[in-house]
Amino acid sequence: MRPARNARLQPCKGKSLFFKLFRPDILKLNFRLCGGTRANRHANRSRSVARLSELGVLTRAPVRERILSHPLAALVAGRAGRSGLPACHAVGGIVRDAVLFVDTVDLDITVASQGGPLASSLAEESGGTSIALGGDRFSSHRVVAGDFQVDVWDRAGGGLVADLERRDLTINSIAWGFEDGKLHDPFGGLSDLAERTLRATKGDCFERDPLRVLRLARFHTFLDGFRIDSTTANAARDAAARLERTAVERVRDELHRTLAADSTHLALGSLSELGALAVLVPETADPSASARLLESAGRLDQYLTLLAAELSEKEWRREDRRVAAISLLLAHQSDGLSITATTGLERRGLTTRKTLRAAIRLLADQLPKNEVDRRLFILGHGPHWPLALAVHVATTPEVGISAARQLGIKLQATAREHPSLVRGAVPLLDGHAAARILGVAPGPAVGEALRGLVRAQALGLVTTRDEAEDFLRKQKPIATTSRPPSGAD
């Protein structure tokens, strides 16, 4: 769904548009760090827990209802009362999100033993599939049923507190018992949720798994208004360099999840503040380079928000922000779109080849200056033209927001007048007909000619089949080494 229209998003003159679109506390990276004396922090936590109680989030019923709204959690709860099933708890994200009133499709549960049989039983009852994931300290199984999944962690007789202690952040170290309906919070995660603070469960959590540095950046990006505890932030920065020795697939997947945020500025800024961006993209290690990148990311967020308010539901697409973020990283490479830069991003695990191609495509062409350019721009980017326009505006600081808005209005008018450009114009002639007219065998020359024909159609120079044939005859090579296909005229 596209963002709802908002009176604050109405265009205005000058730099004040920036503040019309965003709250300053969002675009400025808000790394407010916890401080004060221990007594003050304890008093603040007590007030926070009291506030949560007033809101009803610590009572049994609301949390229970939100957790059990997950179909697979309801199945687990149905088995919890049966004799022979060991103590079973929901842990991690689903408990955190239940307290925050956030929906989730993933479920993590921890069981004292018999994790494998429980996973098999859940898969059978839900019509899903159980997959053994293994594990060095705990065995685990994943049950996938449609759009929902559950990870079952078998503690093999270990205690619940030990299981929660190995998790990354206190807000993820809260458990809810399926049998007793109680919240178990040995590390103060509920008070940190109340204070909107991201705090490591243990001081060595990032050393044990450096990927948690990226997870911390993701939580800071997605959890609105949360801040990072100063000790936690320092520990994450110290461990960031070890990301180079972390499995590239894990780095890529976690990074893509972070870059998918609605605020590219906050995502890249969080990664930069924690030292992860400089490790993964050394070109951003220089403070001035990082500042330029974040400035472009802010402009991208600003302009996409403006476009979302201006375009209709049909015209606005829920674009993949990961691709836009990769485009910004490419645009700020010191050597541009060279082979070294693009393959470097792929080699470091920042992106897949498919995402890389899409990111390069967004940077193609120039900002259109006239109606002909606008038609070709829309033809080249199809339904993704708003995202391509936003990327170009973001990486062209000399273009003011007022001028960029006017350009967006003109492109919108062109797209509405020529919807075939958005869908992708189809050539009036097929490949075989084009080959006969050109007198060449099907191959690259025919493809290039048809692309030229599509461009001519987009510009309104060709509107009928006869005009298309005349256009291709004019493109016929003067000399060719290709033999014409049999039956050619």
N, C-alpha and C positions, 0 to 999 in steps of 0.2 A: 504494500500500500504506500502511496506517496504521502508525504507530510501534508497535514491539513492546512488549508489556507489560514493565514493569521494576519491580523491587521498590522502587526509590527513589520511584516514583510513587504509593505507597500514601498515602492521606490521613492527615494528622496535625493536631494542634490548633495554633491560633495562627499566628504569623508564620513559624514554622519550615517551614511547607509550601512557602514560596517557595524555600527552600534545598533542600528535598527534590526539587523539580521541576527546578531549574536549577543548574548550576555558577555560582558568583558571577563567575568570569572570563568567562562568556559574556554574562550580562545587563548587566554593567558594560562599557560600550564600551571596548574594549581598544585604545586608540591608543598603544601603547608605541612610542616612536619611536627609531630607530637613533641611537646616539651613540658617544662614545669617540674615541680617537685613530685616525689612519689605520692605524698599525701594529696596533692592537688589532683593527680591522675586518678587516685583511688576514689576521691570524692566525685570527680567527673563521671567515672564509670558507674558509681552507685546511682547518680542522677540519670544516666543513660538507661540503665536497666529499669529503673522506676518508670521512665518515660515509655520504654517498650511495653512494660506491663500495662500502663494506662491505655496504650493503643491496642492491647489485646493480642499482641503477637507472641507473647510468652505463655499464654494459656493453652491448654491442651487442644481444645476443639479446633480453633482456626488453623493451627499448624497441621494437625492431623488431617483436616479436610483438604488442605491444599496438597499435602503429600499424597494422600490416597486418591486424588483426582487423576494421578498418573495410572493408566490402566494396569501396568505391570506391578506397581506398588500395591494396587488393590488385590492382585492375585497373591502376592507375598503375604499381605495381611490376612487373607483367607486361610492361609496355611499356618500362620503363626500360632493359632490356638490349638493346633493338632499336637497330640503327644508325640514325643520323639524328635521334634524339630528344635535344634539348638537355638540359643538366643540370637536374634536377628535384628539388625539396626539399619536404618537408612542413614547415609553419611554424605558429607561433601556438598556438592552443588545443589542438590534437590532440597536439602534442609536450609541452606543459606537462602535459596530463592523463595522457599515457602515463607521464611521470616520477612523477606523483602517484598512479598506479594508479586513475584515474577514467575511466569510459566516456564517450564522446562520439559524437554522430551527425553532427557537422559536421566538415568537412575543408578546410583551406586548403593549397594548394600554390603554389609559385612556380617559374616556368620561365623560362629565359633568353630564349626566343623561341618562336614557333609555339604560343602559348597557345590561340588560337581553334581551330586544327585538332585540338589535343589534347582540348579540351573537347567538340568534335563527335564525336570518336572514342569518348570515354568515355560520352557519351550514347547512342551507337549500341550499344555493347557492353553497357551496363547496362539498356537499354530505357527510359532516362530522357529528359529534355529539357534542351537547352542554351540558356541565356539570356545575351545580351550585356549586361553591366552598365555598360560604359564605364569612365571614370576619367580624371583630369586628367594624372597622371604615368605611370600604368600602366593598360593595358587589362585588363579582367577579364571572366570568363565564369563563370556558375553552372550546374552540372549538378545536376538534381534527379532522384533515382531512388527512388521510394517514400518511406520515412522518412529516407533519407540524402541528403546533398548535399555537393558539393565546389565551392569557389570556386578558379578557376584564374587566377593573376595572371601576366601576361606582362610581364617586366622590359624587354623590347625591347632586349636587349643589356646592360642595366645589371648591376652586380655584386650578389652575394648580400648582402654587408654593408650596402650602401646600402638594399636592400630591408628588412633587419631593423632598420636605424636609424630608419626612419620609423614603426615601431610604437610603441605607447603605453608598455608596461611591459617591463622586462627579462625577466620570466618568459614574456612572449609573443614575445620576440625570439630564440628558439632555433629552429634548423632541423635537420632530419634528412634526409640524402641518400638518395634511393631507389637510387642506383647504388652508392655506397660504404658505406652503412649507418652513417655517422658523424654525430655530433652537432656542430653548428657553433654556438658560443656566444660571439660577440665582445663581449658586453656584460655578462657575469657573471650571466646568468639562472639558471643551475643552482645557483650558490652562494646566490642570493636565494631560490630554491625551498627549499634546505636550511635557510636561516635563517628561512623563512616571512616574507619581507619583500617588500612591494610598492614598487617603485622605478621612477621614470620612466626610459625609455631615454635621452631627451635632456631638457634643462631646459625647452625651449620646446614640449614635446609638447602641453600643455594650451592654450597660446596658439594653436597651429596648429589645434586642434579642441577647443573647450570641452566637447563632449559627452563627452570622455574623463574629465571630472570625475565624471559619472554612472557611467561604466564602472569607475572606480576604486572608487566606493562599492559597486558590485555585486560586484566581486572581493573586497573586504574583507568583504562580507556572506556570500558563498557559500564562500570558501576558509577552512576552519576553522582558527582560530589564527593567521592572517596579520596582520601589523602593517604600518603605512604609514610609510615612511621620512620623516623630518621635513622634509627639503628638498622631497620630492615633495608632502607634505601642504600645505606653504606655497604651492607653485606652483599647486596645485589650487584653493586658497582664493582666490588672486589672480585666477584665470581664471573663477571661478564666475559672476561678474556677467555675463559674456558669453553665458551660457546664454539670456538674454532675446533675443539676436539669432540664436539657432540655430534651424534649421527645426523647427517645432512637432511634426511627425510623428516626427522623429528623437528629440526629447526624450521624447515620450510613449512610444514603443516601448522606449527604454532604461530609462525610469523604471518602466514596468510590469514589465520583467524583474527589476529590483531589488526591487520590492515583492512579487514572487511568492515571496520567500524564506520559509523556515519560521520565521524569527525576524523578526517585524515590528519589534520593538524595535531589533534590530541594523541592519535596513535603514534605518529612519527616522533612527536615531542616526548612522549613517555619513553619510547625506545632510546631516544637520544639522551634524555636525562639520566637513565640508568646505565648508560655506557654501552648498550647492546648495538645500537645503530653504527657506531664507529667501528666496532669489531666486525660486523657483517658487511658493512659498506665503508671501507677505509676512506673513500673519497669524501665522506662527510665528517671525518675526524677534525678537520680544520673548523674552528668556531665560525668563521665567516661563511664557509660553505654550508654548515649546518643552519645558520641563521637564514640564508637565502632559501634553503629547502623548506624550512618551516614557514617562511613568509609565503612561498608559493602554495603550500598546503593550506594555509589560512585563506588565501584567495580562492582556492578550489572549493573549500567548504562554503565560503561566502557566496560564490556565484551559483553553486549547485542549489543552495537553499533558495536563492532568488529565482532560479529556473523552475524549481519545484512549485513555487507559488504562482508562477505565471502560466505554466503549461497545464493543459487539461489532463484528466485522468488517463485518457487514451494515449496522449503524447508522452507522458512521463513514465519512464521505466525505472524499476528498482535496480539501478546499475550496480555492477560489481566494483566496489571501491578498491579492492585489491589491485585491479588492473590500473586504475587511475594513480594509485600510490606508486606502483612500479614505473608508470610513465614519468612521474615526477623525479624518481631516482635516476632514470635514464637521461632525462633532460638536464640534470645537474651533474652528469658525469663530465669530467674535465675534457675528455676527448669525444663528447657527443655520442652518436649512435654507431661508434666504431665496433668492429668485430670483437676487439679486446673488452670493451665495456659490456656488451650484451652477453658474450659468453662468460664473462666474469661473474655477472649476476646469477647466471644459471649454474655455474660451477660451484659457487659458494652456497648453493642451495636456497637462494632467495625466491626462486620462481621456477615454474615448469616451462617447457618450450612453448606450450600452447598459450600460457598467460603472457609470456614474453612477446610472442607475435602479436597478441592483441594489444599489448602496451605500446609496441612500436607503431602499430596501425593508428592508435589515437594521436600520435605525434606527427603523422603524415599530413601533407598539405600545409597551407598557410591560412591565416585568418582571412576569410573572404572579403573582398573590397567592393564587389558589384554583383549584379544579379546572376551573371554567368558563373562567377566564383561560388556564389551561394548554392546554385544548383549542383555544381560539381562537388562541393563540400558535402552536401546532403547525400548525393549519390555515392560518394566514397565511404561514408560512415553509416549510411542507412539509419535504422532506428536508434543507433548510438550517437547520433550527431550532437545531442545536448551534452553528453559526457565529453566528447571530443572538443566541443567548443569550450567547456569549462576548463579542460586541461590546457588548451591554448591560451585562454585568458590568464590562467594561473601562472603560466611560464612566460608571460609577456607583460611585465609590470608597467611598461610604458602605456599600456592600454588602460584607460580609466574605467571604473565600474559603470559610470554613466554611459560611456561609449559602448562598452561591452553589452549593456542591457539593450541599447538600441539595436545592436547587431543581432542579439538573440531574438528580438521582436521581428526583425526582417527575415531571419532564417525560419522562424515559426510560420510567417506568412507564406514563404516559398514552399515549405513542407506541406502546408495545408492546401495550397494551390496545385501542387504536383505530388500527390500521395504516392505515385509510382516510384518516385525517387527514394522515398523512405523504405518502401518494400523491396526495392532493387529492380531497376528496369530490365525487362526481358527483350533481347534483340528481336527485331521483326523477322530475321532470317535465322535458320538453324545452321549448324556447322557444315552439313553436306551442301546446302544451297550456296553458302559462302565460298566453299572450296571450288565449286563448279564455276562460279563467277570469277574468282581470282585465278583459276586455272592452275591450282596447286593441290597437292595432296593434303588431307587433314593433318594438322600439326600446329606448332607454335605460331606460324604466320597467320593461320586462320583465327586462332584465339586472339591474337593482337588486333586483327581487323575487326572482329566482333566487339572487342572492348572499345575500339574507336567508334563503332556504330552506336553502341549504347551511349557513349558520351554525346554523340551528335543528336540522338533522340532526346537526351536530357536537356540539351540546349534548344530544342525545338527546331533544329535544322532538318530533321528527318521525322516524318509523321506517317508515311504510308510504306507499303511493301515496295512499290515501284521506286520511290525515293531512296529506299534502303539499297535496292539493287544498283541504282545510279551511283550512290555513294561508294559502294564497294568497287564498282568498275573504275572509279577515279583513283581508288587505292591500289589497283592491280599492279603488281610489280612489273617494271619494265623488262627485267630479265630474271629468270629463276632457274635453278638447277633441279627443282622438284618436278617430277612427272605428273601431268594432270591425271585425275582419276578417270577410270574407264567410263565412257559415256559422257565425257565432258563436252560442252558445246564448243 
